[in-house]
Amino acid sequence: MAYRNGQYEAHGYDLWQTPPDITEELTAEFGEMFDPCPADYDGSFDGLSIPWKAVNFVNPPYGDMKAWVKKCHDEWLLGKTVILLIPPRTCSTYFHQWIYQKAELRFIKGRVKFIDGRNPEAKPSGAPFPSMLCVFHGEPGTYERIEIAMSRATEQGDWP
C-alpha cells in the first residue's frame, strides 16, 4: 500500500486510462483536444515540459498531482483551455492555489470506471475515490491582460 496524493492506495499504479464516454462527451463540447499524458504514452515526451495546444484534456498520473495541476494552471494563464480530471481533494494546497475560483468545477456522479493500461481488455473497475473535472476556460490574450493589469497597478502603487 502506498501513500500518494493524500490518500492510501493499494497499488501505486499511475497509468489508468480515461473511459471513452468521458473523452467523447468532452470532444463534442470542446472540439479536438491535446492530451499531454495520453493513454498510449511511449515515453517520447514529457507533458510537463512541453507547450500545450489551445484545448487540452489531462487525466494526469496521480502520483505527481501537484506538478500537473500547476502546469494546467500555467497553461490556462497563457490563454489555453484545460480540462483536468482528478479526485476532488478540496483540502489540498494545490486545489486552493491553482484550481479554486479559477476553474469551473464539475463533480462526476458515481465513480469513474478507469481502464487498466496494463490490460485494456479487462473489465474497467470503479475508482476508489470520486472524480471531478476542472475546466480552465482559456481566452486568447488572457496572460497578456493579466500582465498589463499588474503593470498598471504597480505603476499606480496598488500592487506590492
N, C-alpha and C positions, 0 to 999 in steps of 0.2 A: 504494500500500500504506500502511495506517495502523497505528500502534502504539497499541492500545487494550486496556485491561484486562489488561495484562501480556503480550499476545501480538500478533504481527503478523497483520493481517487484510487480505486483498486488496481488500475492497470498502468497509468502513466503514459499511455499511447496517445500521440498527437495528430495522427493523420486521418481523422474522421471526416467523411465526405458529406456535403450538404445534399439532402434529398432533392431530386429533380423538381418536385412540385413547388418547392420554395423558389428555386432559381428561375423556373419558368414564369411564375407569377411576377417576380421582380423584373424579369426581362420584358414582360408585357407592359409593366408600368414605366420602367426607366429606359428601355431600349438595351442595346448591346452593352455589356459590362465587362470590364477587365478584372481578372482575378489574380492578384499578386501572390496568392498561395493556392494554386489550382490543385484539383484532385489528382491530376496526372503529373504532379511535380516530379521533375527528374534531377533536381539539384543544379540546373544550369544557370540559375539566377537567384538573387536574394531579394525578395519582395520588400524588405525593409530598407534597402539601399538604392532602389531604382525609382525614377519618377513614375507616377501612375498616370492613367488616362483620364478623360473627362468624367466618366462614370465608372465606379468600381464596386465590386462585391467582395467582401472579406469575411471568410469563416477562418479565423486565424488559428494557428497552433496555440492551444490554451496554455501551454507551458511557458509562453513568453507574452502573456496578455498585455502587460503594461507597455511594452515596446510597440506592439501592434496598435493598441488604442491611441498612443501618442502619434504614430505615423498616420493613422486615419485622420486625426485632428489636424496635423500639419498639412496634409494634402487638401483638406477642406479649406484651410486658410489660404491656399493657393487658388481657390475657386472651384475645386472639383467636388463632385457628388460622390459620397462614400456611404455604402450600406454595409453595416457591420453586424454580424450575427454572433452574439456572445451570451453567456449566462448573465442574468441581471444582478450583478454584485454591487448593489447600490451603496453598500457600506465601504467600498474600496476607495482609496485615494484617487486612482485613475478615473473612476466614474465621476467624481466631483470636479476633478481638474480638467478633464478633456471631453466629457460627454454631457453632463447635466447642464441644462439651459443652453446647449449648443446644438444638440441633435434632437430630431423628432424620435420619440421612443414608442416602439410598437411591441407590446408584450404578446408572445405567442401562446395561445391557449393549448394546454396539454404539453406533452413532452415531444420534442423533435426526435424523429427516428433516423439517426445518422447512419450512414453506410460505412461499414468497416473497410478501410482502404486496403487492408491486408487480404481481405476476402470479399470483394464487391458483390459476389453472387450470393453470399449469406443473407439470411433474413435480417433486415435492419432492426436495431433494437433502440428502445427509448432511452434518451439521455437520463442520467440520474439527477438532473437539475432542470429547472425551467430555462427558457431562452427568450431573448428579445432581439429585435432589430433596432439598431441605432442608425437613423438616416440623417446624415450630414448633407443638407441641401446646398449644393455649390452654386455659385454665380460667377460668371466671368468678372474678374477685377476685384473680387472680394478682398483679397490680401492687400492690393494696392490701396483700396479705400480705407482700410484699417490703418495702414501706414500713414496716409495723408492726414487722417483724423488725429492720430497720435502726434504727428509732427506739429500740426496746428495747435493742439492742446499744450504741447511742450513749449512752443513759442509764446503762448499766452499765459504760461505759468500754471495751467490747470492739470498738468501731468508731472509726476515726480521726475 
